[in-house]
Amino acid sequence: MFCDRITVMKSGRVVAGGTPAEVITEELIRDVYGVRAVVTPDGPDGRPSVRFLPRR
Protein backbone atom coordinates (compact mmCIF):
# COMPACT_ATOMS: atom_id res chain seq x y z
CA MET A 1 0.00 0.00 0.00
CA PHE A 2 2.87 2.36 0.79
CA CYS A 3 5.75 1.04 -1.31
CA ASP A 4 6.57 -0.80 -4.52
CA ARG A 5 9.73 -2.50 -3.22
CA ILE A 6 10.88 -3.46 0.26
CA THR A 7 14.05 -4.69 1.93
CA VAL A 8 13.94 -6.77 5.12
CA MET A 9 16.96 -6.80 7.41
CA LYS A 10 17.88 -8.85 10.46
CA SER A 11 20.90 -8.10 12.64
CA GLY A 12 22.20 -5.59 10.10
CA ARG A 13 22.03 -8.00 7.16
CA VAL A 14 19.66 -8.00 4.21
CA VAL A 15 17.42 -11.07 4.39
CA ALA A 16 15.14 -10.35 1.42
CA GLY A 17 14.33 -7.67 -1.10
CA GLY A 18 11.81 -7.20 -3.87
CA THR A 19 8.15 -6.44 -4.26
CA PRO A 20 5.89 -6.88 -1.23
CA ALA A 21 4.25 -9.91 -2.90
CA GLU A 22 7.67 -11.54 -3.38
CA VAL A 23 9.09 -10.75 0.05
CA ILE A 24 6.29 -10.84 2.62
CA THR A 25 5.72 -14.49 3.47
CA GLU A 26 4.67 -16.34 6.59
CA GLU A 27 8.10 -17.98 6.75
CA LEU A 28 9.97 -14.68 6.50
CA ILE A 29 7.86 -13.09 9.24
CA ARG A 30 8.44 -16.10 11.48
CA ASP A 31 12.19 -16.26 10.82
CA VAL A 32 12.91 -12.52 11.09
CA TYR A 33 10.43 -11.36 13.72
CA GLY A 34 9.72 -14.60 15.61
CA VAL A 35 5.94 -14.34 15.31
CA ARG A 36 3.29 -16.40 13.55
CA ALA A 37 1.23 -14.77 10.84
CA VAL A 38 -1.10 -15.52 7.96
CA VAL A 39 -0.28 -13.75 4.71
CA THR A 40 -2.95 -13.46 2.02
CA PRO A 41 -2.88 -11.54 -1.27
CA ASP A 42 -6.08 -9.63 -0.54
CA GLY A 43 -4.67 -6.18 0.10
CA PRO A 44 -4.90 -3.28 -2.36
CA ASP A 45 -3.82 -4.29 -5.88
CA GLY A 46 -3.23 -7.90 -4.73
CA ARG A 47 -0.53 -6.89 -2.30
CA PRO A 48 -0.10 -9.06 0.77
CA SER A 49 -2.23 -8.57 3.83
CA VAL A 50 -0.76 -9.79 7.14
CA ARG A 51 -2.75 -11.07 10.10
CA PHE A 52 -0.71 -11.90 13.18
CA LEU A 53 -1.68 -14.97 15.19
CA PRO A 54 -1.70 -15.24 18.99
CA ARG A 55 1.17 -16.97 20.71
CA ARG A 56 0.73 -20.64 21.44
N, CA, C, O and CB atoms as a CASP TS submission, in Angstrom:
PFRMAT TS
TARGET T0000
AUTHOR 0000-0000-0000
METHOD Language model
MODEL 1
PARENT N/A
ATOM      1  N   MET     1       0.820  -1.183   0.000  1.00  0.00           N
ATOM      2  CA  MET     1       0.000   0.000   0.000  1.00  0.00           C
ATOM      3  C   MET     1       0.873   1.260   0.000  1.00  0.00           C
ATOM      4  O   MET     1       0.501   2.282  -0.577  1.00  0.00           O
ATOM      5  CB  MET     1      -0.938  -0.009   1.204  1.00  0.00           C
ATOM      6  N   PHE     2       2.034   1.177   0.651  1.00  0.00           N
ATOM      7  CA  PHE     2       2.866   2.361   0.789  1.00  0.00           C
ATOM      8  C   PHE     2       4.158   2.296  -0.014  1.00  0.00           C
ATOM      9  O   PHE     2       4.853   3.305  -0.132  1.00  0.00           O
ATOM     10  CB  PHE     2       3.190   2.576   2.226  1.00  0.00           C
ATOM     11  N   CYS     3       4.497   1.138  -0.569  1.00  0.00           N
ATOM     12  CA  CYS     3       5.753   1.042  -1.310  1.00  0.00           C
ATOM     13  C   CYS     3       5.649  -0.001  -2.423  1.00  0.00           C
ATOM     14  O   CYS     3       4.811  -0.902  -2.380  1.00  0.00           O
ATOM     15  CB  CYS     3       6.911   0.694  -0.361  1.00  0.00           C
ATOM     16  N   ASP     4       6.517   0.146  -3.410  1.00  0.00           N
ATOM     17  CA  ASP     4       6.568  -0.803  -4.523  1.00  0.00           C
ATOM     18  C   ASP     4       7.633  -1.875  -4.311  1.00  0.00           C
ATOM     19  O   ASP     4       7.529  -2.976  -4.852  1.00  0.00           O
ATOM     20  CB  ASP     4       6.834  -0.065  -5.827  1.00  0.00           C
ATOM     21  N   ARG     5       8.651  -1.550  -3.524  1.00  0.00           N
ATOM     22  CA  ARG     5       9.732  -2.499  -3.225  1.00  0.00           C
ATOM     23  C   ARG     5      10.084  -2.366  -1.751  1.00  0.00           C
ATOM     24  O   ARG     5       9.998  -1.283  -1.173  1.00  0.00           O
ATOM     25  CB  ARG     5      10.993  -2.243  -4.130  1.00  0.00           C
ATOM     26  N   ILE     6      10.483  -3.489  -1.149  1.00  0.00           N
ATOM     27  CA  ILE     6      10.883  -3.464   0.259  1.00  0.00           C
ATOM     28  C   ILE     6      12.172  -4.262   0.445  1.00  0.00           C
ATOM     29  O   ILE     6      12.507  -5.133  -0.357  1.00  0.00           O
ATOM     30  CB  ILE     6       9.757  -4.031   1.164  1.00  0.00           C
ATOM     31  N   THR     7      12.877  -3.942   1.516  1.00  0.00           N
ATOM     32  CA  THR     7      14.054  -4.687   1.935  1.00  0.00           C
ATOM     33  C   THR     7      13.853  -5.044   3.399  1.00  0.00           C
ATOM     34  O   THR     7      13.500  -4.188   4.210  1.00  0.00           O
ATOM     35  CB  THR     7      15.380  -3.863   1.714  1.00  0.00           C
ATOM     36  N   VAL     8      14.076  -6.305   3.735  1.00  0.00           N
ATOM     37  CA  VAL     8      13.944  -6.767   5.116  1.00  0.00           C
ATOM     38  C   VAL     8      15.339  -7.092   5.621  1.00  0.00           C
ATOM     39  O   VAL     8      16.111  -7.791   4.965  1.00  0.00           O
ATOM     40  CB  VAL     8      12.990  -8.014   5.226  1.00  0.00           C
ATOM     41  N   MET     9      15.647  -6.567   6.811  1.00  0.00           N
ATOM     42  CA  MET     9      16.958  -6.799   7.408  1.00  0.00           C
ATOM     43  C   MET     9      16.811  -7.454   8.772  1.00  0.00           C
ATOM     44  O   MET     9      15.820  -7.250   9.473  1.00  0.00           O
ATOM     45  CB  MET     9      17.740  -5.483   7.530  1.00  0.00           C
ATOM     46  N   LYS    10      17.814  -8.244   9.135  1.00  0.00           N
ATOM     47  CA  LYS    10      17.880  -8.853  10.462  1.00  0.00           C
ATOM     48  C   LYS    10      19.335  -8.788  10.912  1.00  0.00           C
ATOM     49  O   LYS    10      20.236  -9.239  10.205  1.00  0.00           O
ATOM     50  CB  LYS    10      17.341 -10.343  10.453  1.00  0.00           C
ATOM     51  N   SER    11      19.550  -8.226  12.083  1.00  0.00           N
ATOM     52  CA  SER    11      20.901  -8.104  12.641  1.00  0.00           C
ATOM     53  C   SER    11      21.853  -7.411  11.675  1.00  0.00           C
ATOM     54  O   SER    11      23.013  -7.804  11.548  1.00  0.00           O
ATOM     55  CB  SER    11      21.448  -9.480  13.003  1.00  0.00           C
ATOM     56  N   GLY    12      21.359  -6.372  10.990  1.00  0.00           N
ATOM     57  CA  GLY    12      22.201  -5.592  10.098  1.00  0.00           C
ATOM     58  C   GLY    12      22.465  -6.205   8.743  1.00  0.00           C
ATOM     59  O   GLY    12      23.250  -5.662   7.965  1.00  0.00           O
ATOM     60  N   ARG    13      21.829  -7.326   8.441  1.00  0.00           N
ATOM     61  CA  ARG    13      22.031  -7.997   7.156  1.00  0.00           C
ATOM     62  C   ARG    13      20.725  -8.059   6.380  1.00  0.00           C
ATOM     63  O   ARG    13      19.651  -8.247   6.952  1.00  0.00           O
ATOM     64  CB  ARG    13      22.595  -9.414   7.363  1.00  0.00           C
ATOM     65  N   VAL    14      20.837  -7.900   5.076  1.00  0.00           N
ATOM     66  CA  VAL    14      19.664  -7.999   4.212  1.00  0.00           C
ATOM     67  C   VAL    14      19.239  -9.461   4.121  1.00  0.00           C
ATOM     68  O   VAL    14      20.034 -10.330   3.762  1.00  0.00           O
ATOM     69  CB  VAL    14      19.959  -7.416   2.796  1.00  0.00           C
ATOM     70  N   VAL    15      17.983  -9.715   4.448  1.00  0.00           N
ATOM     71  CA  VAL    15      17.424 -11.067   4.391  1.00  0.00           C
ATOM     72  C   VAL    15      16.663 -11.270   3.087  1.00  0.00           C
ATOM     73  O   VAL    15      16.726 -12.345   2.491  1.00  0.00           O
ATOM     74  CB  VAL    15      16.497 -11.325   5.597  1.00  0.00           C
ATOM     75  N   ALA    16      15.943 -10.240   2.643  1.00  0.00           N
ATOM     76  CA  ALA    16      15.143 -10.352   1.424  1.00  0.00           C
ATOM     77  C   ALA    16      14.900  -8.967   0.851  1.00  0.00           C
ATOM     78  O   ALA    16      14.923  -7.969   1.572  1.00  0.00           O
ATOM     79  CB  ALA    16      13.799 -11.070   1.702  1.00  0.00           C
ATOM     80  N   GLY    17      14.670  -8.920  -0.441  1.00  0.00           N
ATOM     81  CA  GLY    17      14.334  -7.674  -1.100  1.00  0.00           C
ATOM     82  C   GLY    17      13.524  -7.949  -2.345  1.00  0.00           C
ATOM     83  O   GLY    17      13.707  -8.978  -2.997  1.00  0.00           O
ATOM     84  N   GLY    18      12.635  -7.041  -2.677  1.00  0.00           N
ATOM     85  CA  GLY    18      11.811  -7.196  -3.873  1.00  0.00           C
ATOM     86  C   GLY    18      10.467  -6.538  -3.668  1.00  0.00           C
ATOM     87  O   GLY    18      10.322  -5.644  -2.835  1.00  0.00           O
ATOM     88  N   THR    19       9.491  -6.981  -4.423  1.00  0.00           N
ATOM     89  CA  THR    19       8.147  -6.437  -4.263  1.00  0.00           C
ATOM     90  C   THR    19       7.524  -7.006  -2.995  1.00  0.00           C
ATOM     91  O   THR    19       7.944  -8.068  -2.535  1.00  0.00           O
ATOM     92  CB  THR    19       7.266  -6.755  -5.500  1.00  0.00           C
ATOM     93  N   PRO    20       6.541  -6.335  -2.423  1.00  0.00           N
ATOM     94  CA  PRO    20       5.891  -6.880  -1.230  1.00  0.00           C
ATOM     95  C   PRO    20       5.355  -8.301  -1.453  1.00  0.00           C
ATOM     96  O   PRO    20       5.464  -9.144  -0.564  1.00  0.00           O
ATOM     97  CB  PRO    20       4.754  -5.963  -0.799  1.00  0.00           C
ATOM     98  N   ALA    21       4.782  -8.571  -2.620  1.00  0.00           N
ATOM     99  CA  ALA    21       4.248  -9.908  -2.900  1.00  0.00           C
ATOM    100  C   ALA    21       5.349 -10.966  -2.922  1.00  0.00           C
ATOM    101  O   ALA    21       5.105 -12.115  -2.554  1.00  0.00           O
ATOM    102  CB  ALA    21       3.505  -9.909  -4.235  1.00  0.00           C
ATOM    103  N   GLU    22       6.546 -10.600  -3.343  1.00  0.00           N
ATOM    104  CA  GLU    22       7.667 -11.539  -3.381  1.00  0.00           C
ATOM    105  C   GLU    22       8.278 -11.766  -2.004  1.00  0.00           C
ATOM    106  O   GLU    22       8.711 -12.874  -1.686  1.00  0.00           O
ATOM    107  CB  GLU    22       8.731 -11.037  -4.334  1.00  0.00           C
ATOM    108  N   VAL    23       8.314 -10.722  -1.194  1.00  0.00           N
ATOM    109  CA  VAL    23       9.087 -10.748   0.049  1.00  0.00           C
ATOM    110  C   VAL    23       8.267 -11.145   1.271  1.00  0.00           C
ATOM    111  O   VAL    23       8.738 -11.923   2.100  1.00  0.00           O
ATOM    112  CB  VAL    23       9.701  -9.402   0.287  1.00  0.00           C
ATOM    113  N   ILE    24       7.062 -10.632   1.393  1.00  0.00           N
ATOM    114  CA  ILE    24       6.291 -10.839   2.621  1.00  0.00           C
ATOM    115  C   ILE    24       5.634 -12.215   2.601  1.00  0.00           C
ATOM    116  O   ILE    24       4.622 -12.434   1.935  1.00  0.00           O
ATOM    117  CB  ILE    24       5.221  -9.733   2.791  1.00  0.00           C
ATOM    118  N   THR    25       6.240 -13.135   3.350  1.00  0.00           N
ATOM    119  CA  THR    25       5.720 -14.494   3.466  1.00  0.00           C
ATOM    120  C   THR    25       5.595 -14.854   4.942  1.00  0.00           C
ATOM    121  O   THR    25       6.193 -14.215   5.807  1.00  0.00           O
ATOM    122  CB  THR    25       6.636 -15.510   2.724  1.00  0.00           C
ATOM    123  N   GLU    26       4.818 -15.874   5.204  1.00  0.00           N
ATOM    124  CA  GLU    26       4.670 -16.344   6.587  1.00  0.00           C
ATOM    125  C   GLU    26       6.008 -16.805   7.139  1.00  0.00           C
ATOM    126  O   GLU    26       6.318 -16.563   8.305  1.00  0.00           O
ATOM    127  CB  GLU    26       3.642 -17.486   6.669  1.00  0.00           C
ATOM    128  N   GLU    27       6.802 -17.470   6.307  1.00  0.00           N
ATOM    129  CA  GLU    27       8.098 -17.979   6.747  1.00  0.00           C
ATOM    130  C   GLU    27       9.058 -16.838   7.083  1.00  0.00           C
ATOM    131  O   GLU    27       9.759 -16.891   8.093  1.00  0.00           O
ATOM    132  CB  GLU    27       8.708 -18.878   5.670  1.00  0.00           C
ATOM    133  N   LEU    28       9.089 -15.814   6.242  1.00  0.00           N
ATOM    134  CA  LEU    28       9.974 -14.677   6.499  1.00  0.00           C
ATOM    135  C   LEU    28       9.587 -13.978   7.797  1.00  0.00           C
ATOM    136  O   LEU    28      10.457 -13.652   8.605  1.00  0.00           O
ATOM    137  CB  LEU    28       9.931 -13.681   5.327  1.00  0.00           C
ATOM    138  N   ILE    29       8.316 -13.749   8.005  1.00  0.00           N
ATOM    139  CA  ILE    29       7.864 -13.089   9.240  1.00  0.00           C
ATOM    140  C   ILE    29       8.246 -13.916  10.460  1.00  0.00           C
ATOM    141  O   ILE    29       8.695 -13.371  11.468  1.00  0.00           O
ATOM    142  CB  ILE    29       6.337 -12.863   9.211  1.00  0.00           C
ATOM    143  N   ARG    30       8.070 -15.226  10.370  1.00  0.00           N
ATOM    144  CA  ARG    30       8.438 -16.105  11.482  1.00  0.00           C
ATOM    145  C   ARG    30       9.951 -16.071  11.733  1.00  0.00           C
ATOM    146  O   ARG    30      10.392 -15.942  12.875  1.00  0.00           O
ATOM    147  CB  ARG    30       7.978 -17.549  11.196  1.00  0.00           C
ATOM    148  N   ASP    31      10.732 -16.186  10.670  1.00  0.00           N
ATOM    149  CA  ASP    31      12.189 -16.258  10.822  1.00  0.00           C
ATOM    150  C   ASP    31      12.802 -14.933  11.273  1.00  0.00           C
ATOM    151  O   ASP    31      13.730 -14.937  12.082  1.00  0.00           O
ATOM    152  CB  ASP    31      12.822 -16.687   9.514  1.00  0.00           C
ATOM    153  N   VAL    32      12.316 -13.819  10.779  1.00  0.00           N
ATOM    154  CA  VAL    32      12.909 -12.515  11.087  1.00  0.00           C
ATOM    155  C   VAL    32      12.365 -11.930  12.383  1.00  0.00           C
ATOM    156  O   VAL    32      13.120 -11.394  13.194  1.00  0.00           O
ATOM    157  CB  VAL    32      12.661 -11.545   9.947  1.00  0.00           C
ATOM    158  N   TYR    33      11.052 -12.033  12.574  1.00  0.00           N
ATOM    159  CA  TYR    33      10.425 -11.363  13.718  1.00  0.00           C
ATOM    160  C   TYR    33      10.014 -12.317  14.841  1.00  0.00           C
ATOM    161  O   TYR    33       9.673 -11.871  15.936  1.00  0.00           O
ATOM    162  CB  TYR    33       9.217 -10.603  13.251  1.00  0.00           C
ATOM    163  N   GLY    34      10.042 -13.624  14.578  1.00  0.00           N
ATOM    164  CA  GLY    34       9.722 -14.598  15.614  1.00  0.00           C
ATOM    165  C   GLY    34       8.252 -14.640  15.991  1.00  0.00           C
ATOM    166  O   GLY    34       7.912 -14.987  17.122  1.00  0.00           O
ATOM    167  N   VAL    35       7.375 -14.291  15.054  1.00  0.00           N
ATOM    168  CA  VAL    35       5.937 -14.342  15.306  1.00  0.00           C
ATOM    169  C   VAL    35       5.250 -15.133  14.200  1.00  0.00           C
ATOM    170  O   VAL    35       5.758 -15.252  13.085  1.00  0.00           O
ATOM    171  CB  VAL    35       5.343 -12.915  15.405  1.00  0.00           C
ATOM    172  N   ARG    36       4.089 -15.665  14.538  1.00  0.00           N
ATOM    173  CA  ARG    36       3.293 -16.402  13.551  1.00  0.00           C
ATOM    174  C   ARG    36       2.324 -15.437  12.879  1.00  0.00           C
ATOM    175  O   ARG    36       1.772 -14.541  13.518  1.00  0.00           O
ATOM    176  CB  ARG    36       2.522 -17.588  14.219  1.00  0.00           C
ATOM    177  N   ALA    37       2.131 -15.637  11.593  1.00  0.00           N
ATOM    178  CA  ALA    37       1.231 -14.767  10.841  1.00  0.00           C
ATOM    179  C   ALA    37       0.638 -15.530   9.669  1.00  0.00           C
ATOM    180  O   ALA    37       1.176 -16.544   9.225  1.00  0.00           O
ATOM    181  CB  ALA    37       1.970 -13.505  10.346  1.00  0.00           C
ATOM    182  N   VAL    38      -0.481 -15.021   9.183  1.00  0.00           N
ATOM    183  CA  VAL    38      -1.096 -15.521   7.959  1.00  0.00           C
ATOM    184  C   VAL    38      -0.994 -14.406   6.934  1.00  0.00           C
ATOM    185  O   VAL    38      -1.410 -13.275   7.185  1.00  0.00           O
ATOM    186  CB  VAL    38      -2.596 -15.967   8.189  1.00  0.00           C
ATOM    187  N   VAL    39      -0.435 -14.735   5.777  1.00  0.00           N
ATOM    188  CA  VAL    39      -0.278 -13.754   4.710  1.00  0.00           C
ATOM    189  C   VAL    39      -1.197 -14.147   3.558  1.00  0.00           C
ATOM    190  O   VAL    39      -1.137 -15.270   3.056  1.00  0.00           O
ATOM    191  CB  VAL    39       1.211 -13.663   4.238  1.00  0.00           C
ATOM    192  N   THR    40      -2.046 -13.209   3.146  1.00  0.00           N
ATOM    193  CA  THR    40      -2.952 -13.457   2.025  1.00  0.00           C
ATOM    194  C   THR    40      -2.824 -12.302   1.030  1.00  0.00           C
ATOM    195  O   THR    40      -2.541 -11.170   1.425  1.00  0.00           O
ATOM    196  CB  THR    40      -4.435 -13.613   2.517  1.00  0.00           C
ATOM    197  N   PRO    41      -3.030 -12.586  -0.256  1.00  0.00           N
ATOM    198  CA  PRO    41      -2.881 -11.542  -1.274  1.00  0.00           C
ATOM    199  C   PRO    41      -4.163 -10.734  -1.482  1.00  0.00           C
ATOM    200  O   PRO    41      -4.562 -10.488  -2.620  1.00  0.00           O
ATOM    201  CB  PRO    41      -2.456 -12.165  -2.591  1.00  0.00           C
ATOM    202  N   ASP    42      -4.803 -10.326  -0.397  1.00  0.00           N
ATOM    203  CA  ASP    42      -6.084  -9.630  -0.545  1.00  0.00           C
ATOM    204  C   ASP    42      -6.017  -8.149  -0.206  1.00  0.00           C
ATOM    205  O   ASP    42      -7.049  -7.505  -0.010  1.00  0.00           O
ATOM    206  CB  ASP    42      -7.112 -10.283   0.320  1.00  0.00           C
ATOM    207  N   GLY    43      -4.811  -7.610  -0.138  1.00  0.00           N
ATOM    208  CA  GLY    43      -4.673  -6.180   0.105  1.00  0.00           C
ATOM    209  C   GLY    43      -4.898  -5.405  -1.187  1.00  0.00           C
ATOM    210  O   GLY    43      -5.224  -6.001  -2.214  1.00  0.00           O
ATOM    211  N   PRO    44      -4.732  -4.098  -1.153  1.00  0.00           N
ATOM    212  CA  PRO    44      -4.904  -3.283  -2.356  1.00  0.00           C
ATOM    213  C   PRO    44      -4.010  -3.772  -3.498  1.00  0.00           C
ATOM    214  O   PRO    44      -2.831  -4.059  -3.289  1.00  0.00           O
ATOM    215  CB  PRO    44      -4.599  -1.816  -2.047  1.00  0.00           C
ATOM    216  N   ASP    45      -4.560  -3.864  -4.673  1.00  0.00           N
ATOM    217  CA  ASP    45      -3.818  -4.289  -5.875  1.00  0.00           C
ATOM    218  C   ASP    45      -3.192  -5.675  -5.740  1.00  0.00           C
ATOM    219  O   ASP    45      -2.183  -5.955  -6.387  1.00  0.00           O
ATOM    220  CB  ASP    45      -2.731  -3.284  -6.187  1.00  0.00           C
ATOM    221  N   GLY    46      -3.772  -6.550  -4.908  1.00  0.00           N
ATOM    222  CA  GLY    46      -3.231  -7.896  -4.733  1.00  0.00           C
ATOM    223  C   GLY    46      -2.006  -7.968  -3.851  1.00  0.00           C
ATOM    224  O   GLY    46      -1.356  -9.010  -3.772  1.00  0.00           O
ATOM    225  N   ARG    47      -1.684  -6.880  -3.191  1.00  0.00           N
ATOM    226  CA  ARG    47      -0.526  -6.894  -2.297  1.00  0.00           C
ATOM    227  C   ARG    47      -0.854  -7.687  -1.048  1.00  0.00           C
ATOM    228  O   ARG    47      -2.023  -7.826  -0.690  1.00  0.00           O
ATOM    229  CB  ARG    47      -0.095  -5.459  -1.926  1.00  0.00           C
ATOM    230  N   PRO    48       0.158  -8.206  -0.383  1.00  0.00           N
ATOM    231  CA  PRO    48      -0.096  -9.059   0.773  1.00  0.00           C
ATOM    232  C   PRO    48      -0.736  -8.321   1.944  1.00  0.00           C
ATOM    233  O   PRO    48      -0.440  -7.160   2.225  1.00  0.00           O
ATOM    234  CB  PRO    48       1.185  -9.683   1.223  1.00  0.00           C
ATOM    235  N   SER    49      -1.606  -9.034   2.597  1.00  0.00           N
ATOM    236  CA  SER    49      -2.231  -8.569   3.833  1.00  0.00           C
ATOM    237  C   SER    49      -1.754  -9.517   4.925  1.00  0.00           C
ATOM    238  O   SER    49      -1.763 -10.734   4.737  1.00  0.00           O
ATOM    239  CB  SER    49      -3.822  -8.533   3.727  1.00  0.00           C
ATOM    240  N   VAL    50      -1.336  -8.969   6.070  1.00  0.00           N
ATOM    241  CA  VAL    50      -0.762  -9.788   7.145  1.00  0.00           C
ATOM    242  C   VAL    50      -1.677  -9.758   8.352  1.00  0.00           C
ATOM    243  O   VAL    50      -2.096  -8.696   8.814  1.00  0.00           O
ATOM    244  CB  VAL    50       0.654  -9.292   7.529  1.00  0.00           C
ATOM    245  N   ARG    51      -1.980 -10.954   8.856  1.00  0.00           N
ATOM    246  CA  ARG    51      -2.749 -11.073  10.101  1.00  0.00           C
ATOM    247  C   ARG    51      -1.880 -11.864  11.073  1.00  0.00           C
ATOM    248  O   ARG    51      -1.517 -13.011  10.808  1.00  0.00           O
ATOM    249  CB  ARG    51      -4.164 -11.779   9.867  1.00  0.00           C
ATOM    250  N   PHE    52      -1.555 -11.246  12.184  1.00  0.00           N
ATOM    251  CA  PHE    52      -0.714 -11.900  13.175  1.00  0.00           C
ATOM    252  C   PHE    52      -1.554 -12.812  14.049  1.00  0.00           C
ATOM    253  O   PHE    52      -2.686 -12.481  14.403  1.00  0.00           O
ATOM    254  CB  PHE    52       0.025 -10.864  14.034  1.00  0.00           C
ATOM    255  N   LEU    53      -0.991 -13.969  14.397  1.00  0.00           N
ATOM    256  CA  LEU    53      -1.681 -14.970  15.191  1.00  0.00           C
ATOM    257  C   LEU    53      -1.221 -14.878  16.648  1.00  0.00           C
ATOM    258  O   LEU    53      -0.093 -14.468  16.924  1.00  0.00           O
ATOM    259  CB  LEU    53      -1.429 -16.385  14.624  1.00  0.00           C
ATOM    260  N   PRO    54      -2.100 -15.261  17.577  1.00  0.00           N
ATOM    261  CA  PRO    54      -1.700 -15.239  18.991  1.00  0.00           C
ATOM    262  C   PRO    54      -0.605 -16.267  19.259  1.00  0.00           C
ATOM    263  O   PRO    54      -0.451 -17.248  18.532  1.00  0.00           O
ATOM    264  CB  PRO    54      -2.915 -15.511  19.903  1.00  0.00           C
ATOM    265  N   ARG    55       0.135 -16.016  20.303  1.00  0.00           N
ATOM    266  CA  ARG    55       1.174 -16.972  20.706  1.00  0.00           C
ATOM    267  C   ARG    55       0.529 -18.250  21.180  1.00  0.00           C
ATOM    268  O   ARG    55      -0.590 -18.244  21.692  1.00  0.00           O
ATOM    269  CB  ARG    55       2.076 -16.386  21.811  1.00  0.00           C
ATOM    270  N   ARG    56       1.231 -19.333  21.011  1.00  0.00           N
ATOM    271  CA  ARG    56       0.727 -20.641  21.439  1.00  0.00           C
ATOM    272  C   ARG    56       0.928 -20.824  22.914  1.00  0.00           C
ATOM    273  O   ARG    56       0.566 -21.866  23.462  1.00  0.00           O
ATOM    274  CB  ARG    56       1.411 -21.769  20.678  1.00  0.00           C
TER
END
